[in-house]
Amino acid sequence: MKLKKIIDNLSGTVKVDGKTNLEITGIACDSKAVKPGYMFIALKGSRVNGADFIDEAIDRGANAILLDDDSAGIFKRGNTFIYVEDAKYGLAQASQAYFGDISSKMSLIGVTGTNGKTTITYLMESILKSRNEGVGVIGTVNYRFGQRSIPSINTTPGALELYSLLSNMQKEKLNYCIMEISSHSLEQRRVETLQFDVAIFTNLTREHLDFHKNMDDYLNAKLKLFEKIKKGGFAIVNIDDPASEKIIEKVKSESKAAIITYSIDREADITARDLRLSCNGLEFKLYSPKGTIEIKSNLIGRHNIYNILASIGASLAIGMDLKDIKIGVEALKSLPGRLESVGCGQNFSVYVDYAHTEDGFTNVLESLRELKPRRLISVFGCGGNRDRTKRPAMGKISTELSDIVFITSDNPRTEEPIDIINEIIKGISPQKDNYAIEPDRFNAIKKALVEAHEGDIVLIAGKGHETYQIFKDTTIPFDDREVVKRILKEAGLCLQSEMS
């Protein structure tokens, strides 16, 4: 592809220093990934500046360099330099030019909100497969399509990787891609050049305030998705959440998309009534513009009814009928690290869940409380180098909704685990004495499992599907699910028939 074609797709003030008739054979924003003929895009990050690696990119054969215009005139090594107002947006535009306007050729369904995004993508995938549709998924657990499953680094990958994934999906003739859209990705313009057939809003609760200045900034980042709905597209909105008013206002003023509302507590286009929750799953009566049906699911908890309603709204928006939707919803039996039942036949229940926010943790604990366990025992910690304001709140919630709590490490990163734990316990009432501190996550899980007896439920929260634990200088293998199985077997807590 000629460099000029990429330059022509850039907007705003663009300054070009050098030739434009060069052939571009690829794009990279990592200097080590540059090959002869590539365009290197020098992005400014929070820790490193891509401009520091321009010499390496040129040495590796970069034909052209794109970077922020505040660096104009610094580099003069004979290559073509393109200076733009925002290199992050430039990356998205260059990727669009190089891979093509993929969102005009595929149906994209974007899901944003604090909680529920992953579950909704799994539900939508199952629903679309019930109609034998080709579908790809990009989200927190992995990026998957066809026979491929790629471990996820970011919930929403960078623009270059995103376009590469979508391009490969298109080559496999997939009609749909369901994407989790994080607030980080919207703020960093990773999806800036994409258009969505359907955008789903789940909820907004305290999260990522290490990145966003406050809750208003967090909401404003989420709102950006609803500017990117295609003409004739749909916004699916949970009107039980207070932020829904801002979402609906944005849709009406910006995208003019059709709005489908869903709710449990209020009148909406999609509603659930006659809720029945148990340890075996959930049931409810669905009311929709297309009719009324009974829905059953193996998923547990009231919060998953919201996720199902969102998925049904999106499925109706893309023209599916209730029969196929019901089949798809009921076909999904479980998903990784979302109230995932784990064990080997022991006489108490163990669930592993990704809940790592105040609201997510509350939802999961309340859902398990509704199952009426003899005792609810929880294990959790909070991640290091992340929003510190939620730590005391999660400590308070844990001791109010659990009978016994083991406070431990999550991914401490560069923080000391005991410092994080001390911030957690600041939120616990002095009258509460139903918690213990165990910084070693393995030992905390072991203590919880040894404590459990018949009829109890043990919740291990925070890491869910993750298979690692991140410390200051190292990342170690650590999968809560595998740890549970190992401890149960070593402690002789499995039923004999399950061990053979």
C-alpha positions as CSV (number, residue, x, y, z in Angstrom):
1,M,0.0,0.0,0.0
2,K,1.2,3.5,-0.9
3,L,2.0,5.8,2.1
4,K,-0.1,8.5,0.5
5,K,-3.2,6.4,0.9
6,I,-2.6,6.2,4.6
7,I,-1.8,9.9,4.8
8,D,-5.0,10.8,3.0
9,N,-7.0,9.0,5.8
10,L,-5.5,11.1,8.5
11,S,-7.6,14.0,9.8
12,G,-6.7,17.3,11.5
13,T,-3.4,19.1,11.0
14,V,-1.0,16.7,9.2
15,K,2.6,17.7,8.4
16,V,4.7,15.5,6.1
17,D,8.4,15.7,5.9
18,G,9.6,13.4,3.1
19,K,8.3,11.3,0.2
20,T,4.7,10.0,0.1
21,N,5.0,7.6,-2.8
22,L,6.7,4.9,-0.7
23,E,5.3,1.4,-0.4
24,I,4.2,0.5,3.1
25,T,4.3,-3.3,3.9
26,G,3.0,-3.2,7.4
27,I,2.4,-1.1,10.5
28,A,3.9,-1.4,14.0
29,C,3.8,0.6,17.2
30,D,6.4,-1.6,18.8
31,S,9.9,-0.9,17.3
32,K,10.9,-4.6,17.8
33,A,8.0,-5.6,15.5
34,V,9.2,-3.4,12.6
35,K,10.2,-5.0,9.4
36,P,11.5,-3.5,6.1
37,G,8.9,-1.2,4.5
38,Y,6.9,-0.7,7.7
39,M,5.3,2.4,9.1
40,F,6.3,2.9,12.8
41,I,3.9,4.8,14.9
42,A,5.5,6.4,18.0
43,L,3.0,6.5,20.8
44,K,3.4,8.4,24.0
45,G,2.6,6.1,27.0
46,S,2.4,6.6,30.7
47,R,5.9,5.1,31.2
48,V,7.6,5.2,27.8
49,N,7.6,7.4,24.7
50,G,7.6,5.7,21.4
51,A,9.7,8.5,20.0
52,D,12.7,7.2,22.0
53,F,12.6,4.1,19.8
54,I,12.5,5.8,16.4
55,D,16.2,5.1,15.7
56,E,15.7,1.4,16.4
57,A,12.6,1.3,14.1
58,I,14.6,3.0,11.3
59,D,17.5,0.5,11.8
60,R,15.0,-2.3,11.4
61,G,13.8,-0.9,8.1
62,A,10.9,1.5,8.8
63,N,10.0,3.5,5.7
64,A,7.9,6.1,7.5
65,I,7.4,7.4,11.1
66,L,4.2,8.8,12.4
67,L,4.3,10.8,15.7
68,D,2.7,13.6,17.6
69,D,3.4,17.0,16.1
70,D,5.0,18.5,19.2
71,S,8.1,16.5,18.2
72,A,8.2,18.1,14.7
73,G,11.7,18.7,13.3
74,I,13.6,16.6,15.8
75,F,14.3,13.6,13.6
76,K,16.2,14.0,10.3
77,R,17.4,10.6,9.2
78,G,16.2,10.6,5.6
79,N,12.9,8.7,6.3
80,T,9.5,10.2,5.9
81,F,8.1,11.7,9.1
82,I,4.3,12.4,9.5
83,Y,3.4,14.7,12.4
84,V,-0.2,14.6,13.6
85,E,-2.2,16.2,16.4
86,D,-2.8,12.9,18.2
87,A,-0.7,9.8,17.3
88,K,-3.2,7.5,19.1
89,Y,-5.9,8.6,16.7
90,G,-3.4,8.5,13.9
91,L,-2.8,4.8,14.7
92,A,-6.5,4.1,14.5
93,Q,-6.8,6.0,11.1
94,A,-3.6,4.4,9.7
95,S,-5.0,0.9,10.7
96,Q,-8.3,1.7,9.0
97,A,-6.5,2.7,5.8
98,Y,-4.2,-0.3,5.8
99,F,-6.8,-3.0,6.7
100,G,-9.9,-1.3,5.2
101,D,-13.1,0.0,6.7
102,I,-14.0,-3.3,8.3
103,S,-16.9,-2.2,10.4
104,S,-18.8,-1.4,7.1
105,K,-18.4,-5.0,6.1
106,M,-19.1,-6.7,9.5
107,S,-21.8,-6.3,12.2
108,L,-20.1,-5.1,15.4
109,I,-21.8,-5.3,18.8
110,G,-20.0,-3.3,21.5
111,V,-20.7,-3.8,25.2
112,T,-19.6,-1.2,27.8
113,G,-20.3,-0.7,31.5
114,T,-18.5,-1.5,34.7
115,N,-19.8,-5.1,35.2
116,G,-21.4,-7.8,33.0
117,K,-19.5,-7.2,29.7
118,T,-17.8,-10.6,29.6
119,T,-21.0,-12.5,30.4
120,I,-22.9,-10.6,27.7
121,T,-20.3,-11.4,25.1
122,Y,-20.6,-15.1,25.9
123,L,-24.4,-15.0,25.9
124,M,-24.4,-13.2,22.5
125,E,-21.9,-15.7,21.1
126,S,-24.1,-18.6,22.2
127,I,-27.3,-16.9,20.8
128,L,-25.7,-16.2,17.4
129,K,-24.4,-19.7,17.2
130,S,-27.9,-21.0,17.8
131,R,-28.6,-19.5,14.4
132,N,-25.4,-20.9,12.9
133,E,-23.9,-17.5,12.5
134,G,-20.2,-17.0,12.2
135,V,-19.1,-14.9,15.2
136,G,-15.9,-13.6,16.8
137,V,-15.5,-12.3,20.4
138,I,-13.0,-9.8,21.7
139,G,-12.9,-9.4,25.5
140,T,-11.4,-9.8,28.9
141,V,-10.9,-13.6,28.8
142,N,-9.6,-14.0,25.3
143,Y,-10.0,-13.1,21.6
144,R,-11.6,-16.0,19.8
145,F,-13.0,-16.8,16.4
146,G,-13.1,-20.0,14.2
147,Q,-10.6,-22.4,15.8
148,R,-8.5,-19.7,17.3
149,S,-8.3,-18.6,21.0
150,I,-5.8,-15.8,21.7
151,P,-5.1,-14.9,25.4
152,S,-6.3,-11.4,26.1
153,I,-3.8,-8.8,27.3
154,N,-6.3,-5.9,27.3
155,T,-10.1,-6.1,27.4
156,T,-10.1,-4.1,24.2
157,P,-6.8,-4.4,22.3
158,G,-5.0,-1.5,20.7
159,A,-6.2,-0.2,17.4
160,L,-3.6,-2.0,15.4
161,E,-4.2,-5.4,17.0
162,L,-8.0,-4.8,16.9
163,Y,-8.0,-4.1,13.1
164,S,-5.8,-7.2,12.6
165,L,-8.2,-9.4,14.5
166,L,-11.2,-8.0,12.7
167,S,-9.5,-8.4,9.4
168,N,-8.8,-12.1,10.1
169,M,-12.4,-12.5,11.2
170,Q,-13.6,-11.0,7.9
171,K,-11.3,-13.3,5.9
172,E,-13.0,-16.2,7.6
173,K,-16.3,-14.7,6.5
174,L,-17.7,-14.1,10.0
175,N,-20.8,-11.9,10.0
176,Y,-20.5,-10.7,13.6
177,C,-18.0,-9.6,16.2
178,I,-19.0,-8.9,19.8
179,M,-16.6,-6.7,21.6
180,E,-16.1,-5.6,25.2
181,I,-15.4,-1.9,25.1
182,S,-13.4,-0.6,28.1
183,S,-13.4,3.0,29.2
184,H,-9.6,3.0,28.7
185,S,-10.0,2.0,25.0
186,L,-12.5,4.8,24.4
187,E,-10.4,7.4,26.1
188,Q,-7.3,6.2,24.2
189,R,-9.2,6.2,20.9
190,R,-8.6,2.5,20.1
191,V,-12.1,2.1,18.6
192,E,-12.3,5.7,17.2
193,T,-12.6,4.7,13.5
194,L,-15.1,1.8,14.1
195,Q,-18.9,2.0,13.8
196,F,-21.2,-0.3,15.7
197,D,-24.5,-1.8,14.8
198,V,-25.4,-2.3,18.4
199,A,-24.0,-0.6,21.6
200,I,-25.0,-2.0,25.0
201,F,-24.8,-0.2,28.3
202,T,-24.8,-2.4,31.4
203,N,-24.2,-0.2,34.5
204,L,-21.8,2.3,35.9
205,T,-20.2,1.9,39.4
206,R,-16.9,3.0,41.0
207,E,-14.0,1.6,39.1
208,H,-10.8,2.7,37.3
209,L,-10.5,5.9,39.3
210,D,-6.7,5.4,39.1
211,F,-7.1,6.3,35.4
212,H,-10.1,8.6,35.3
213,K,-10.2,11.7,37.5
214,N,-13.6,11.1,38.8
215,M,-16.9,9.3,38.1
216,D,-18.0,12.0,35.6
217,D,-14.9,11.5,33.6
218,Y,-15.5,7.7,33.7
219,L,-19.0,8.2,32.5
220,N,-17.9,10.6,29.7
221,A,-15.5,7.9,28.5
222,K,-18.3,5.4,28.3
223,L,-20.6,7.8,26.5
224,K,-18.1,7.9,23.5
225,L,-19.2,4.5,22.4
226,F,-22.7,5.8,21.8
227,E,-21.4,8.3,19.3
228,K,-20.2,5.5,17.1
229,I,-23.5,3.7,16.3
230,K,-24.2,3.2,12.7
231,K,-27.1,4.8,11.0
232,G,-30.1,2.5,11.7
233,G,-28.3,1.0,14.6
234,F,-29.4,0.4,18.2
235,A,-28.5,1.3,21.7
236,I,-29.5,-1.2,24.4
237,V,-29.7,0.5,27.8
238,N,-30.2,-0.7,31.3
239,I,-32.7,1.9,32.7
240,D,-32.4,0.5,36.3
241,D,-29.0,2.2,36.4
242,P,-29.0,6.0,37.1
243,A,-26.4,6.7,34.4
244,S,-28.8,5.4,31.8
245,E,-30.4,8.9,31.6
246,K,-27.0,10.3,30.3
247,I,-26.7,7.4,27.9
248,I,-30.1,7.9,26.4
249,E,-29.5,11.7,26.2
250,K,-26.2,11.1,24.3
251,V,-27.9,8.6,21.9
252,K,-30.7,11.0,21.1
253,S,-28.4,14.0,20.5
254,E,-25.5,12.3,18.8
255,S,-26.2,9.1,17.0
256,K,-30.0,9.1,16.6
257,A,-30.0,5.3,17.0
258,A,-33.1,3.4,18.1
259,I,-33.1,2.8,21.8
260,I,-34.2,-0.5,23.4
261,T,-34.4,-0.4,27.2
262,Y,-34.3,-3.3,29.6
263,S,-35.1,-3.5,33.3
264,I,-36.1,-5.7,36.2
265,D,-37.5,-2.9,38.5
266,R,-39.1,-0.6,36.0
267,E,-41.3,-0.7,32.9
268,A,-39.1,-1.1,29.8
269,D,-39.0,-2.6,26.3
270,I,-37.4,-5.8,27.7
271,T,-38.4,-6.9,31.2
272,A,-38.1,-9.9,33.5
273,R,-40.9,-10.9,35.9
274,D,-41.5,-13.8,38.2
275,L,-37.8,-14.3,39.0
276,R,-36.8,-17.6,40.5
277,L,-33.2,-18.0,41.7
278,S,-31.5,-21.1,43.0
279,C,-28.1,-22.9,43.2
280,N,-29.1,-24.6,40.0
281,G,-29.6,-21.4,38.0
282,L,-32.4,-19.0,37.4
283,E,-35.7,-18.7,35.7
284,F,-37.9,-15.8,34.8
285,K,-40.7,-14.7,32.4
286,L,-39.4,-12.5,29.6
287,Y,-41.7,-9.7,28.3
288,S,-40.6,-8.1,25.0
289,P,-42.0,-6.4,21.9
290,K,-41.8,-9.8,20.1
291,G,-43.7,-11.7,22.7
292,T,-43.4,-13.4,26.1
293,I,-41.4,-16.5,26.9
294,E,-40.0,-18.4,29.8
295,I,-36.2,-18.3,30.2
296,K,-34.1,-20.8,32.1
297,S,-30.4,-20.5,32.6
298,N,-27.6,-22.3,34.5
299,L,-26.2,-18.9,35.4
300,I,-26.6,-17.8,39.0
301,G,-27.8,-14.6,40.5
302,R,-30.0,-11.6,39.8
303,H,-27.2,-9.7,38.2
304,N,-27.1,-12.4,35.4
305,I,-30.8,-11.7,34.6
306,Y,-29.6,-8.2,33.7
307,N,-26.9,-9.7,31.5
308,I,-29.5,-12.0,29.8
309,L,-31.9,-9.1,29.2
310,A,-29.1,-7.0,27.6
311,S,-28.3,-9.9,25.3
312,I,-31.9,-10.5,24.4
313,G,-32.3,-6.8,23.6
314,A,-29.3,-6.8,21.3
315,S,-30.4,-10.1,19.6
316,L,-33.8,-8.7,18.9
317,A,-32.2,-5.5,17.5
318,I,-30.3,-7.6,14.9
319,G,-33.4,-9.4,13.9
320,M,-33.3,-12.7,15.7
321,D,-36.5,-14.4,16.9
322,L,-37.3,-15.4,20.4
323,K,-37.1,-19.1,19.7
324,D,-33.4,-18.9,18.7
325,I,-32.7,-16.5,21.4
326,K,-34.1,-18.8,24.1
327,I,-32.1,-21.8,22.7
328,G,-28.9,-19.7,22.7
329,V,-29.4,-18.3,26.3
330,E,-30.1,-21.8,27.7
331,A,-27.2,-23.4,25.8
332,L,-24.7,-21.4,27.8
333,K,-24.0,-23.5,30.9
334,S,-21.1,-21.6,32.4
335,L,-18.2,-19.3,31.6
336,P,-14.7,-18.9,32.9
337,G,-14.3,-17.3,36.3
338,R,-17.8,-15.9,36.5
339,L,-19.5,-17.6,39.5
340,E,-17.8,-20.7,38.1
341,S,-18.5,-23.8,40.3
342,V,-15.3,-25.6,41.2
343,G,-14.6,-28.8,43.1
344,C,-14.3,-32.5,43.1
345,G,-17.4,-33.7,44.8
346,Q,-16.9,-32.1,48.2
347,N,-20.0,-31.6,50.4
348,F,-19.9,-27.8,50.2
349,S,-20.0,-25.4,47.2
350,V,-17.0,-23.4,45.9
351,Y,-17.3,-20.6,43.4
352,V,-14.6,-18.6,41.7
353,D,-15.6,-15.2,40.4
354,Y,-13.8,-12.2,38.8
355,A,-15.7,-9.7,40.9
356,H,-13.1,-7.0,41.7
357,T,-15.3,-3.9,42.1
358,E,-17.5,-2.7,44.9
359,D,-20.7,-3.3,42.9
360,G,-19.5,-6.6,41.3
361,F,-18.5,-8.0,44.7
362,T,-21.9,-6.9,46.2
363,N,-23.8,-8.5,43.4
364,V,-22.0,-11.8,43.7
365,L,-22.2,-12.0,47.5
366,E,-25.9,-11.1,47.4
367,S,-26.5,-13.7,44.8
368,L,-24.9,-16.4,46.9
369,R,-26.8,-15.2,50.0
370,E,-30.0,-15.9,48.1
371,L,-29.0,-19.5,47.8
372,K,-29.3,-19.7,51.6
373,P,-26.0,-21.4,52.5
374,R,-25.3,-22.5,56.1
375,R,-22.4,-20.1,56.0
376,L,-20.9,-17.9,53.3
377,I,-17.1,-17.8,53.4
378,S,-15.3,-15.4,51.2
379,V,-11.7,-14.9,50.1
380,F,-10.7,-11.7,48.3
381,G,-8.0,-9.0,48.0
382,C,-7.6,-5.8,45.9
383,G,-5.2,-5.3,43.0
384,G,-2.1,-3.1,43.4
385,N,-1.6,0.1,41.4
386,R,-5.3,0.3,40.8
387,D,-8.1,2.4,42.2
388,R,-7.5,2.6,46.0
389,T,-10.8,4.3,46.8
390,K,-12.7,1.0,46.5
391,R,-10.6,-0.9,49.0
392,P,-12.3,0.2,52.2
393,A,-15.7,-0.2,50.6
394,M,-15.0,-3.8,49.6
395,G,-13.7,-4.5,53.1
396,K,-17.0,-3.2,54.6
397,I,-19.1,-5.2,52.1
398,S,-17.2,-8.4,52.6
399,T,-17.8,-8.5,56.4
400,E,-21.4,-7.4,56.1
401,L,-22.4,-10.0,53.5
402,S,-20.1,-12.9,54.5
403,D,-20.1,-15.0,57.6
404,I,-16.3,-15.4,57.5
405,V,-13.8,-13.5,55.4
406,F,-10.2,-14.2,54.6
407,I,-8.5,-11.0,53.3
408,T,-5.5,-11.7,51.1
409,S,-3.6,-10.6,48.0
410,D,-4.9,-10.2,44.5
411,N,-2.3,-9.0,42.0
412,P,-0.2,-6.7,44.3
413,R,2.0,-5.5,41.5
414,T,4.4,-2.9,42.8
415,E,2.6,-2.4,46.1
416,E,3.2,-4.3,49.3
417,P,0.4,-6.8,49.9
418,I,0.0,-5.9,53.6
419,D,-0.3,-2.2,52.7
420,I,-3.3,-3.0,50.4
421,I,-4.8,-5.2,53.1
422,N,-4.5,-2.4,55.6
423,E,-6.4,-0.1,53.3
424,I,-9.1,-2.8,52.9
425,I,-9.6,-3.2,56.7
426,K,-10.0,0.5,57.2
427,G,-13.6,0.2,55.9
428,I,-14.5,-2.6,58.3
429,S,-16.6,-1.7,61.3
430,P,-14.8,-2.1,64.6
431,Q,-17.7,-4.2,65.8
432,K,-16.9,-6.8,63.1
433,D,-14.6,-9.7,64.1
434,N,-15.5,-12.2,61.3
435,Y,-12.4,-11.7,59.2
436,A,-8.8,-12.9,59.2
437,I,-5.8,-11.6,57.4
438,E,-3.6,-14.0,55.3
439,P,-1.4,-12.2,52.7
440,D,-0.5,-15.5,50.9
441,R,-3.4,-16.2,48.5
442,F,-2.7,-19.9,48.5
443,N,-2.9,-20.2,52.2
444,A,-6.0,-17.9,52.4
445,I,-7.8,-20.2,50.0
446,K,-6.6,-23.3,52.0
447,K,-7.9,-21.8,55.3
448,A,-11.3,-21.1,53.7
449,L,-11.6,-24.6,52.3
450,V,-10.6,-26.3,55.5
451,E,-13.0,-24.0,57.4
452,A,-15.9,-25.0,55.2
453,H,-18.4,-27.8,56.1
454,E,-21.5,-29.3,54.6
455,G,-24.0,-26.7,53.3
456,D,-21.5,-23.9,53.2
457,I,-20.5,-21.8,50.2
458,V,-17.0,-20.6,49.6
459,L,-16.5,-17.6,47.3
460,I,-13.0,-16.9,45.9
461,A,-13.2,-13.5,44.3
462,G,-11.1,-11.1,42.3
463,K,-9.1,-13.0,39.8
464,G,-11.7,-15.3,38.1
465,H,-10.3,-16.7,34.9
466,E,-6.8,-15.4,35.4
467,T,-4.0,-17.9,35.5
468,Y,-1.3,-15.8,37.0
469,Q,-0.5,-13.6,40.0
470,I,1.5,-10.3,39.4
471,F,4.1,-9.2,42.0
472,K,6.6,-6.4,41.9
473,D,9.4,-8.3,40.1
474,T,7.7,-11.4,38.8
475,T,4.5,-13.0,37.5
476,I,3.8,-16.5,38.8
477,P,1.3,-19.2,37.6
478,F,-1.7,-19.0,39.8
479,D,-5.2,-20.2,38.9
480,D,-7.8,-20.0,41.7
481,R,-9.7,-22.9,40.2
482,E,-6.7,-25.2,40.0
483,V,-5.6,-24.2,43.5
484,V,-9.0,-25.1,44.9
485,K,-8.9,-28.6,43.3
486,R,-5.4,-29.2,44.5
487,I,-6.2,-28.2,48.1
488,L,-9.4,-30.2,48.2
489,K,-7.6,-33.3,47.0
490,E,-4.6,-32.9,49.3
491,A,-6.9,-32.3,52.2
492,G,-9.0,-35.4,51.4
493,L,-12.2,-33.4,51.0
494,C,-13.2,-34.9,47.7
495,L,-15.7,-37.7,47.5
496,Q,-13.9,-40.9,46.7
497,S,-15.9,-41.5,43.5
498,E,-14.8,-38.1,42.2
499,M,-11.1,-38.9,42.8
500,S,-10.9,-42.1,40.8
